Amino acid sequence: MRSTLPDGLKSRLLASLACPGCRSPLVAGDGGLICAACATTYAPSGETQVLLPPASRQTAAAEVEAWNREAIRPRLSYRWIRRLMSPQVHRWGPELRWLRERLSTLPADALVVDIGCGAAKDEKGVVRLDLSPGPAVDVAGDALSLPFLDSTVDAVLAIRVLEHVKDPVKVVAEALRVLRPGGLVVAVVPFFEPYHRNPTDHSRFCRDGVERLFGAFEKVELEVATGPAISLAWFLKEWIAVLAPFSNRPLVYASVREIAGWLFAPLAWLDPLVRRKAYAHKIAGSFWYVGRRAPESRP
């Protein structure tokens, strides 16, 4: 766990961790954390507490390797293009401000878990969970089987991550399980967005789909996050790149896409006006969702 986490939060985090296999409490022992029930030992990797079964670690490594092998970005021949990359179509700034407003309603000692280390990567006091260990990751764990005891977490963040998991329904069910009664789930869920691997990409949800996905929660907020203008800019960028001559070559496709991205980027500035329209949800890029676990609900 990162040394920058407050000591009180570290204590709460350690007390809430569970064996991903049998969901039993973990105790400190030689070489790492040990499951009190099945005696499995989970050793840390640097500052990351790894709570992944070997099979999950192998699957995650294979997906990342496939992504790096097939994607354009990691290639040496593409590095010079990165300097010319067009702006990201969705805006992290508004999402960060929206997220911080929601986090400000929580107690100072709240245990907040960010699945996938999304928009909260720079937020202090937020526990970062990801499949792969790293310097910015506190817990390496699988969102499909969160390594936390039942009803021990105050808030779960799923910011632009549910499209990248193989079973978003199960991830949301896991969030419900680990949240204490009254705890919050805060999410940004994509709808009208092009395919984008990181390292995989599986799902999209319209407004009604978001409501159904989080149906076990009490809805607090459900709003358009990125609207039709941003969706249009992103799709035009990809459309031009796909139609370009010789676009079957990855380097040509990437070059045209980034040039088109600069041309259509100004459309995104119209989004604050367009996304407030009554029917903007029909072609919205993504949705903000905040839900609360009801006091009487059961995981």
C-alpha positions, 0 to 999 in steps of 0.5 A, spaced: 500 500 500 502 506 498 506 510 503 502 516 502 495 513 504 493 516 511 495 511 517 488 511 519 486 509 512 491 503 512 488 500 518 481 500 516 483 497 509 487 492 512 481 490 517 477 490 511 481 485 506 478 478 505 481 472 501 479 472 494 478 465 494 473 464 500 472 471 502 475 470 509 479 475 513 486 476 512 491 476 518 498 479 517 504 473 517 511 472 514 511 473 507 504 477 507 497 476 508 494 469 510 487 467 510 485 465 516 480 459 513 484 456 507 491 458 509 493 461 502 498 467 503 498 473 499 505 476 498 505 484 496 509 486 490 512 493 492 507 497 495 501 493 492 498 488 496 496 483 491 490 479 492 489 475 486 489 468 485 494 465 480 489 464 474 487 471 475 494 474 474 495 470 468 489 472 465 490 479 466 497 478 464 495 475 457 490 480 456 495 486 457 500 482 452 495 481 447 493 489 447 500 491 447 501 486 441 495 489 437 495 496 439 498 501 435 500 506 441 506 501 444 510 500 437 516 504 436 514 507 430 508 510 433 512 514 438 513 520 434 505 521 433 504 521 440 506 528 440 501 530 435 495 526 438 489 530 438 485 531 445 481 526 448 474 527 446 471 526 453 473 531 458 476 528 465 476 535 468 468 536 469 468 528 471 473 530 476 470 536 479 463 532 479 467 526 483 470 531 488 463 534 489 460 527 491 466 525 495 466 531 499 459 528 502 463 522 505 466 522 512 474 524 512 475 517 514 471 514 509 474 507 506 473 509 498 475 504 493 477 506 486 476 500 481 480 500 475 484 507 478 480 511 473 478 518 474 480 518 482 488 516 480 490 523 483 485 523 489 488 523 496 485 518 501 482 513 495 484 506 495 486 504 488 484 497 486 487 494 479 488 487 476 495 489 475 500 491 481 504 498 480 506 504 483 500 507 483 496 501 485 494 499 493 491 493 492 491 488 486 485 485 485 479 482 481 473 487 480 469 480 479 471 478 486 473 484 490 477 482 496 473 485 501 469 483 507 462 484 506 459 491 508 466 494 510 467 499 504 464 506 504 464 508 497 466 504 491 468 508 484 467 505 477 469 511 473 469 508 466 471 501 467 465 497 467 465 497 459 472 493 460 470 488 465 467 481 462 461 481 467 459 488 469 453 485 472 457 481 477 462 487 478 456 491 480 453 485 485 460 485 488 460 493 489 453 492 493 456 486 497 462 490 500 458 496 501 456 498 508 448 500 508 448 507 506 454 506 502 455 509 495 457 507 488 459 512 484 460 510 476 461 513 469 458 508 464 459 509 457 453 508 452 454 512 445 462 511 444 466 507 439 470 501 441 476 502 445 480 497 448 484 498 455 486 492 455 479 489 453 472 492 451 465 489 452 459 493 454 455 499 453 449 501 456 443 506 455 440 510 460 435 505 461 440 499 461 444 503 467 438 503 471 437 496 470 444 495 471 444 498 478 437 496 480 439 493 487 441 500 489 437 506 491 438 511 485 441 518 487 443 521 481 443 519 473 445 524 468 448 525 462 456 525 463 458 526 455 453 528 451 451 528 443 456 533 441 462 529 444 459 523 441 459 526 434 466 528 435 469 521 437 465 518 431 467 522 426 474 522 428 474 514 427 469 514 421 474 518 417 480 514 419 476 508 417 475 510 410 482 513 409 486 510 403 490 505 406 487 505 413 488 498 413 495 499 415 495 501 423 500 507 422 496 510 416 489 509 420 492 512 427 495 518 423 489 520 420 485 519 426 489 524 430 489 529 424 481 528 424 481 528 432 484 535 431 479 538 426 473 535 430 475 537 437 472 544 437 465 540 437 466 538 444 465 545 446 458 545 444 457 539 449 455 543 455 449 546 451 447 540 448 447 534 453 442 538 457 437 537 452 431 533 453 433 527 448 440 528 449 440 521 453 438 517 446 445 519 443 449 520 449 456 518 450 456 516 457 452 517 464 453 519 471 450 514 476 450 515 484 447 510 488 446 508 495 445 501 498 439 501 502 440 500 509 435 493 509 438 491 502 442 484 502 448 483 498 
